Amino acid sequence: MRLSRRSMLKGSALAGSAIAAPAFAAALPKVPLVVFDSRIPESCAFAAAHAGAEQLDLAQGVEKAWRALGSVRGVTGLTRWSDWTALRGALEEQGLRLGEEMRVPSPLSSRTHLFRWTMTAR
């Protein structure tokens, strides 16, 4: 086998990419945290649609919610307006910014104050 400059460059590029792949994968954003309220049917359905993500149920208590917000890179939720405003303040303190916010219809629970929202790291 003949060793040329080209084959050495190809080999080093392949080795470099194999070493860098785990570091690159760690830098990718993880599946966002999903915030929902199990007392609201629409919110439960929203959480079920995000089955692979880490989930936070506001019906379990506010203290648990604050502890779970440790260092997240992305959060999405379907919550009441009051829960959303409290969470938004805490997430902004951690450096997250608003990505999306919209009022959603809720015919099952007949609530008019449900909001779907997303926050991501800056």
Backbone as ProteinMPNN parsed JSONL, in Angstrom:
{"seq_chain_A": "MRLSRRSMLKGSALAGSAIAAPAFAAALPKVPLVVFDSRIPESCAFAAAHAGAEQLDLAQGVEKAWRALGSVRGVTGLTRWSDWTALRGALEEQGLRLGEEMRVPSPLSSRTHLFRWTMTAR", "coords_chain_A": {"N_chain_A": [[0.829, -1.168, 0.0], [0.504, 2.164, -0.81], [1.447, 5.199, 0.663], [0.227, 8.3, 0.457], [0.145, 11.897, 0.293], [-2.473, 12.761, -0.061], [-4.012, 10.525, 0.812], [-3.298, 10.55, 3.5], [-4.411, 13.006, 4.323], [-7.129, 12.484, 3.905], [-7.509, 10.393, 5.723], [-6.914, 11.672, 8.164], [-8.942, 13.586, 8.207], [-11.183, 11.942, 8.407], [-10.687, 10.713, 10.876], [-10.722, 12.978, 12.522], [-13.371, 13.81, 12.236], [-14.691, 11.683, 13.419], [-13.906, 11.965, 16.053], [-14.936, 14.476, 16.652], [-17.689, 14.163, 16.403], [-19.2, 13.193, 18.762], [-18.926, 15.468, 20.425], [-20.159, 17.442, 18.906], [-22.739, 16.425, 18.799], [-23.468, 16.689, 21.46], [-23.639, 19.414, 21.628], [-25.895, 20.051, 20.207], [-29.279, 21.154, 20.442], [-31.342, 19.759, 22.959], [-34.304, 17.713, 23.158], [-37.071, 19.753, 23.732], [-38.251, 20.866, 26.963], [-41.48, 20.086, 28.014], [-44.229, 21.799, 29.1], [-47.194, 21.458, 30.865], [-50.654, 21.244, 31.97], [-52.263, 18.914, 33.734], [-54.871, 19.028, 34.543], [-56.344, 20.191, 32.601], [-57.935, 19.286, 29.679], [-57.1, 19.864, 26.966], [-54.471, 20.631, 27.334], [-53.363, 18.273, 28.313], [-53.591, 16.68, 26.032], [-51.823, 18.033, 24.385], [-49.398, 17.512, 25.705], [-49.314, 14.747, 25.355], [-48.873, 14.622, 22.652], [-46.222, 15.249, 22.519], [-44.601, 13.049, 23.341], [-41.96, 11.999, 23.6], [-40.459, 13.865, 24.908], [-39.07, 15.524, 27.809], [-41.267, 16.086, 30.487], [-43.295, 18.414, 32.275], [-45.626, 18.698, 34.678], [-47.86, 21.036, 35.687], [-49.873, 20.674, 37.514], [-48.817, 19.153, 39.491], [-47.587, 20.786, 41.257], [-46.215, 24.003, 42.052], [-43.663, 24.419, 43.158], [-42.19, 22.185, 42.393], [-42.11, 22.684, 39.679], [-40.477, 24.994, 39.532], [-38.03, 23.94, 40.401], [-37.505, 22.106, 38.365], [-36.896, 23.703, 36.252], [-34.209, 24.107, 36.043], [-31.69, 24.156, 34.144], [-32.504, 24.553, 31.261], [-32.658, 24.318, 27.672], [-34.611, 24.74, 25.901], [-38.092, 25.312, 25.958], [-41.447, 24.399, 25.756], [-44.956, 24.938, 25.858], [-48.415, 24.485, 26.875], [-50.488, 26.249, 28.507], [-52.376, 27.92, 31.148], [-52.962, 31.467, 31.125], [-52.028, 32.792, 33.456], [-50.199, 30.939, 34.56], [-48.381, 30.851, 32.479], [-47.335, 33.498, 32.391], [-45.958, 33.625, 34.833], [-44.062, 31.545, 34.514], [-42.712, 32.502, 32.292], [-41.33, 34.764, 33.237], [-39.473, 33.525, 34.985], [-38.042, 31.934, 33.184], [-36.952, 33.846, 31.462], [-35.141, 35.031, 33.191], [-33.246, 33.068, 33.225], [-32.089, 33.356, 30.8], [-33.483, 32.617, 28.533], [-35.432, 33.22, 25.575], [-38.437, 34.533, 24.138], [-40.014, 32.599, 21.714], [-42.366, 31.919, 20.441], [-45.794, 32.698, 20.813], [-49.156, 32.147, 21.32], [-52.689, 32.435, 21.479], [-54.914, 29.777, 22.047], [-57.748, 27.93, 20.915], [-60.064, 26.305, 23.1], [-62.168, 24.064, 23.184], [-62.979, 21.79, 24.654], [-62.533, 22.174, 27.418], [-63.683, 24.569, 27.709], [-62.305, 26.922, 28.197], [-60.95, 30.183, 27.916], [-58.477, 31.176, 28.038], [-56.097, 29.82, 27.36], [-52.74, 29.345, 26.369], [-50.365, 28.68, 23.873], [-46.949, 28.333, 23.85], [-43.448, 29.007, 23.259], [-40.098, 28.927, 24.272], [-36.665, 29.635, 23.824], [-33.088, 29.112, 24.146], [-30.794, 31.833, 24.103]], "CA_chain_A": [[0.0, 0.0, 0.0], [1.281, 3.384, -0.949], [0.973, 6.286, 1.498], [0.385, 9.589, -0.211], [-0.339, 13.056, 1.053], [-3.928, 12.765, -0.18], [-4.586, 9.504, 1.684], [-3.101, 11.007, 4.88], [-5.401, 14.044, 4.595], [-8.427, 11.826, 4.013], [-7.527, 9.65, 6.983], [-6.988, 12.596, 9.303], [-10.28, 14.178, 8.2], [-12.096, 10.928, 8.915], [-10.439, 10.573, 12.311], [-11.183, 14.207, 13.169], [-14.836, 13.83, 12.298], [-15.114, 10.674, 14.397], [-13.672, 12.521, 17.382], [-15.789, 15.649, 16.846], [-19.113, 13.821, 16.349], [-19.87, 13.253, 20.072], [-18.963, 16.839, 20.921], [-21.18, 18.145, 18.126], [-24.045, 15.923, 19.228], [-23.756, 17.268, 22.771], [-23.943, 20.83, 21.447], [-27.215, 20.189, 19.615], [-30.309, 21.315, 21.464], [-32.081, 18.556, 23.318], [-35.753, 17.831, 23.017], [-37.453, 20.752, 24.732], [-39.094, 20.542, 28.105], [-42.883, 20.352, 27.709], [-44.965, 22.205, 30.289], [-48.632, 21.297, 30.662], [-51.458, 21.133, 33.179], [-53.075, 17.71, 33.537], [-56.267, 19.318, 34.874], [-56.969, 20.766, 31.407], [-57.863, 18.253, 28.636], [-56.305, 20.294, 25.811], [-53.079, 20.631, 27.748], [-52.963, 16.859, 28.358], [-53.431, 16.232, 24.654], [-50.588, 18.663, 23.927], [-48.29, 16.745, 26.289], [-49.292, 13.429, 24.714], [-48.297, 14.787, 21.315], [-44.776, 15.38, 22.711], [-44.34, 11.936, 24.246], [-40.546, 11.723, 23.799], [-39.798, 14.964, 25.604], [-39.21, 15.622, 29.262], [-42.523, 16.784, 30.709], [-43.503, 19.031, 33.568], [-47.053, 18.889, 34.918], [-48.081, 22.1, 36.671], [-50.808, 20.202, 38.53], [-48.019, 18.513, 40.537], [-47.136, 21.804, 42.206], [-45.37, 25.053, 41.505], [-42.284, 24.255, 43.617], [-41.558, 21.198, 41.512], [-41.882, 23.35, 38.401], [-39.313, 25.873, 39.64], [-36.823, 23.106, 40.479], [-37.285, 21.454, 37.076], [-36.434, 24.682, 35.281], [-32.79, 24.312, 36.302], [-30.892, 24.673, 33.024], [-33.1, 24.044, 30.032], [-32.291, 25.057, 26.462], [-35.834, 25.009, 25.175], [-39.307, 24.965, 26.682], [-42.697, 24.662, 25.056], [-46.046, 24.623, 26.764], [-49.801, 24.882, 26.667], [-50.886, 26.521, 29.884], [-53.213, 29.089, 31.371], [-52.223, 32.73, 31.029], [-51.348, 33.091, 34.717], [-49.023, 30.057, 34.653], [-47.447, 31.255, 31.424], [-46.623, 34.72, 32.758], [-45.015, 33.296, 35.913], [-42.961, 30.771, 33.94], [-41.95, 33.352, 31.371], [-40.388, 35.554, 34.027], [-38.397, 32.656, 35.475], [-37.237, 31.502, 32.045], [-36.187, 34.998, 30.984], [-34.02, 35.186, 34.123], [-32.24, 32.068, 32.861], [-31.524, 33.688, 29.502], [-34.289, 32.151, 27.411], [-36.22, 34.284, 24.961], [-39.699, 34.11, 23.567], [-39.981, 32.204, 20.316], [-43.726, 31.9, 19.911], [-46.863, 32.8, 21.804], [-50.454, 32.351, 20.686], [-53.878, 31.979, 22.183], [-55.48, 28.623, 21.346], [-59.117, 27.601, 21.32], [-60.153, 25.157, 24.006], [-63.587, 23.708, 23.25], [-63.268, 20.739, 25.636], [-62.587, 22.719, 28.775], [-64.365, 25.863, 27.559], [-61.473, 28.002, 28.739], [-60.582, 31.147, 26.882], [-57.191, 31.76, 28.376], [-54.981, 28.893, 27.155], [-51.734, 29.862, 25.45], [-49.267, 27.807, 23.444], [-45.781, 29.175, 23.828], [-42.142, 28.367, 23.126], [-38.948, 29.764, 24.608], [-35.397, 28.974, 23.502], [-31.881, 29.774, 24.636], [-30.267, 32.88, 23.201]], "C_chain_A": [[0.879, 1.238, 0.0], [0.648, 4.503, -0.129], [1.246, 7.607, 0.802], [-0.149, 10.695, 0.697], [-1.868, 13.087, 1.06], [-4.556, 11.735, 0.762], [-4.392, 9.87, 3.159], [-4.126, 12.07, 5.249], [-6.792, 13.448, 4.747], [-8.559, 11.094, 5.337], [-7.64, 10.561, 8.191], [-8.351, 13.292, 9.361], [-11.3, 13.196, 8.758], [-11.934, 10.755, 10.424], [-10.934, 11.797, 13.081], [-12.691, 14.263, 13.282], [-15.361, 12.8, 13.288], [-14.947, 11.185, 15.821], [-14.65, 13.662, 17.668], [-17.272, 15.309, 16.906], [-19.785, 13.823, 17.726], [-19.958, 14.667, 20.639], [-20.024, 17.656, 20.189], [-22.569, 17.706, 18.552], [-24.436, 16.499, 20.58], [-24.14, 18.735, 22.651], [-25.311, 21.055, 20.826], [-28.264, 20.355, 20.702], [-31.065, 20.021, 21.706], [-33.558, 18.774, 23.055], [-36.232, 18.792, 24.091], [-38.288, 20.169, 25.868], [-40.518, 20.941, 27.74], [-43.611, 20.63, 29.014], [-46.454, 22.115, 29.977], [-49.327, 21.223, 32.012], [-52.426, 19.977, 32.978], [-54.544, 17.915, 33.919], [-57.048, 19.865, 33.68], [-56.831, 19.766, 30.261], [-57.007, 18.638, 27.427], [-54.809, 20.268, 26.125], [-52.539, 19.202, 27.848], [-52.724, 16.309, 26.961], [-52.148, 16.802, 24.042], [-49.374, 17.889, 24.443], [-48.181, 15.373, 25.646], [-48.698, 13.495, 23.315], [-46.783, 14.922, 21.362], [-44.287, 14.281, 23.658], [-42.855, 11.696, 24.52], [-39.811, 12.76, 24.618], [-39.95, 14.842, 27.115], [-40.427, 16.492, 29.542], [-42.626, 17.284, 32.141], [-44.984, 19.35, 33.715], [-47.235, 19.928, 36.019], [-49.06, 21.697, 37.764], [-50.071, 19.523, 39.689], [-47.496, 19.51, 41.567], [-46.157, 22.775, 41.593], [-43.911, 24.881, 41.924], [-41.525, 23.266, 42.757], [-41.233, 21.83, 40.163], [-40.64, 24.234, 38.465], [-38.023, 25.07, 39.699], [-36.493, 22.486, 39.127], [-36.752, 22.422, 36.023], [-34.952, 24.981, 35.422], [-31.996, 24.912, 35.164], [-31.407, 24.056, 31.729], [-32.684, 24.917, 28.859], [-33.517, 25.402, 25.63], [-37.032, 24.522, 25.965], [-40.49, 25.294, 25.793], [-43.834, 24.259, 25.975], [-47.403, 25.049, 26.249], [-50.391, 25.012, 28.056], [-51.866, 27.689, 29.937], [-52.334, 30.335, 31.329], [-51.433, 33.012, 32.303], [-50.1, 32.221, 34.906], [-47.953, 30.489, 33.66], [-46.676, 32.501, 31.827], [-45.615, 34.465, 33.877], [-43.813, 32.532, 35.372], [-42.088, 31.626, 33.038], [-40.929, 34.192, 32.125], [-39.208, 34.723, 34.507], [-37.478, 32.23, 34.336], [-36.414, 32.645, 31.457], [-34.993, 35.264, 31.892], [-32.899, 34.209, 33.819], [-31.659, 32.306, 31.479], [-32.306, 33.162, 28.316], [-35.097, 33.32, 26.854], [-37.46, 33.699, 24.308], [-39.529, 33.781, 22.093], [-41.351, 32.304, 19.683], [-44.705, 32.003, 21.065], [-48.172, 33.012, 21.05], [-51.565, 31.768, 21.549], [-54.476, 30.831, 21.367], [-56.907, 28.372, 21.816], [-59.129, 26.356, 22.198], [-61.614, 24.75, 24.18], [-63.916, 22.652, 24.309], [-63.424, 21.288, 27.051], [-63.312, 24.053, 28.835], [-63.619, 26.993, 28.271], [-61.098, 28.936, 27.599], [-59.2, 31.73, 27.113], [-56.038, 30.749, 28.295], [-54.037, 29.468, 26.098], [-50.709, 28.779, 25.157], [-48.068, 28.709, 23.252], [-44.499, 28.36, 23.728], [-41.065, 29.382, 23.503], [-37.689, 28.967, 24.348], [-34.226, 29.779, 24.058], [-31.395, 30.781, 23.608], [-29.019, 32.448, 22.53]], "O_chain_A": [[1.868, 1.325, 0.728], [-0.559, 4.729, -0.219], [2.403, 7.972, 0.59], [-0.797, 10.447, 1.714], [-2.48, 13.406, 2.08], [-5.536, 12.043, 1.44], [-5.238, 9.533, 3.988], [-4.66, 12.054, 6.358], [-7.552, 13.86, 5.623], [-9.596, 11.166, 5.995], [-8.373, 10.263, 9.134], [-8.861, 13.559, 10.45], [-12.191, 13.592, 9.509], [-12.919, 10.663, 11.157], [-11.499, 11.664, 14.166], [-13.231, 14.708, 14.295], [-16.384, 13.033, 13.932], [-15.755, 10.872, 16.696], [-15.135, 13.801, 18.791], [-18.052, 16.11, 17.422], [-20.86, 14.408, 17.858], [-20.957, 15.023, 21.265], [-20.71, 18.473, 20.802], [-23.478, 18.53, 18.656], [-25.612, 16.77, 20.82], [-24.888, 19.248, 23.483], [-25.841, 22.163, 20.913], [-28.147, 19.757, 21.772], [-31.386, 19.286, 20.772], [-33.997, 19.887, 22.766], [-35.84, 18.661, 25.25], [-38.93, 19.127, 25.735], [-40.735, 22.03, 27.209], [-43.612, 19.801, 29.924], [-46.919, 22.628, 28.959], [-48.682, 21.149, 33.058], [-53.319, 20.058, 32.135], [-55.375, 17.051, 33.639], [-58.271, 19.99, 33.74], [-55.707, 19.423, 29.897], [-56.258, 17.803, 26.919], [-53.991, 19.923, 25.272], [-51.383, 18.951, 27.505], [-51.772, 15.564, 26.732], [-51.471, 16.124, 23.269], [-48.43, 17.642, 23.692], [-47.076, 14.883, 25.415], [-48.089, 12.533, 22.848], [-46.12, 14.729, 20.343], [-43.633, 14.567, 24.661], [-42.522, 11.219, 25.605], [-38.654, 12.554, 24.985], [-40.836, 14.152, 27.62], [-40.603, 17.529, 28.904], [-42.12, 16.669, 33.08], [-45.531, 20.167, 32.974], [-46.81, 19.716, 37.155], [-49.079, 22.31, 38.831], [-50.65, 19.34, 40.761], [-47.017, 19.114, 42.629], [-45.366, 22.415, 40.721], [-43.01, 25.164, 41.135], [-40.357, 23.481, 42.43], [-40.192, 21.539, 39.573], [-39.83, 24.221, 37.538], [-37.021, 25.474, 39.11], [-35.319, 22.353, 38.78], [-36.212, 21.989, 35.005], [-34.49, 26.023, 34.957], [-31.656, 26.094, 35.222], [-30.795, 23.139, 31.18], [-32.393, 26.102, 29.023], [-33.456, 26.263, 24.753], [-36.996, 23.451, 26.57], [-40.526, 26.345, 25.155], [-43.691, 23.34, 26.781], [-47.525, 25.854, 25.325], [-50.747, 24.023, 28.697], [-52.145, 28.347, 28.935], [-51.115, 30.257, 31.479], [-50.278, 33.433, 32.228], [-49.065, 32.71, 35.358], [-46.763, 30.487, 33.973], [-45.464, 32.556, 31.621], [-44.525, 35.037, 33.863], [-42.673, 32.833, 35.727], [-40.865, 31.484, 33.029], [-39.783, 34.315, 31.691], [-38.064, 35.173, 34.441], [-36.261, 32.174, 34.512], [-35.292, 32.426, 31.001], [-33.938, 35.681, 31.414], [-31.735, 34.481, 34.116], [-30.816, 31.531, 31.027], [-31.828, 33.253, 27.185], [-35.405, 34.278, 27.563], [-37.509, 32.515, 23.974], [-38.977, 34.567, 21.323], [-41.488, 32.722, 18.533], [-44.474, 31.468, 22.149], [-48.291, 33.934, 20.244], [-51.398, 30.762, 22.239], [-54.536, 30.905, 20.14], [-57.228, 28.581, 22.986], [-58.293, 25.465, 22.042], [-62.229, 25.055, 25.203], [-65.039, 22.628, 24.812], [-64.339, 20.906, 27.781], [-63.524, 24.597, 29.919], [-64.223, 27.888, 28.862], [-60.951, 28.509, 26.454], [-58.807, 32.684, 26.441], [-55.1, 30.825, 29.089], [-54.47, 30.002, 25.078], [-50.25, 28.064, 26.048], [-48.155, 29.731, 22.571], [-44.469, 27.177, 24.068], [-41.119, 30.544, 23.102], [-37.64, 27.766, 24.615], [-34.356, 30.957, 24.391], [-31.566, 30.598, 22.403], [-28.448, 33.203, 21.744]]}, "name": "protein", "num_of_chains": 1, "seq": "MRLSRRSMLKGSALAGSAIAAPAFAAALPKVPLVVFDSRIPESCAFAAAHAGAEQLDLAQGVEKAWRALGSVRGVTGLTRWSDWTALRGALEEQGLRLGEEMRVPSPLSSRTHLFRWTMTAR"}
